[in-house]
């Protein structure tokens, strides 16, 4: 597997956001998670690896995670995937915060509506969808053996904001405690912002949280 991370400061708020490119280097199939505005760099990595982009997966419908969605869709026949509860985030500015963050509203329809435990297959690679409501009602993480793409649910030493439309603090803590903390300790966590972490290091935080 080839895994590449691209960071870019998005919109007028200059939010540093992580975009991930996953490539099965045997079958040459690819997936992009949360496309940034620098679509050329994404495509350059895919083309360098002689791969075909099959899926564009959105962890949640906020502007900084869909900034390059419309542009990459215009040049690739890849399927847009998002949880059914966050579909409005691809068009509704009250939910996706495009005006606040300072990017154009993509106003686009997805091809795949994701649900809990759906599996996204990229060549020989398989990623299980974990529905983790809290940051948004349709937030998801993607898990493959030893790897978790956590979107804005779980960061290094922090969890996602819960003061935004459709966010909920008890829900995000429940999602982390009961869906993510049960994964193997050595799982590497690739978040939507900030640095990579390892799940065992984050478990120390949540084990010590007071009940809410």
Buried (B, 14 or more C-beta within 10 A) or exposed (E): EBEBEBEBEBBEEEBEBBBBBBBBBEEBBBBBBBBBBBBEBBBEBBEEBEBBBBBBBBBBBBBBBBBBBBBBBEEBEBBBBBBEBBBBBBBBBEBBBBBBBBBEBBEEEBEBBBEEEBEBEBBEBEBBBBBBBBBBBBBBBBBBEEBBBBBBBBBBEBBBBBEBBBBBBEBBBBBBBEBBBEBEEEBEBBBBBBEEBBBEEBBEBBEEEEEE
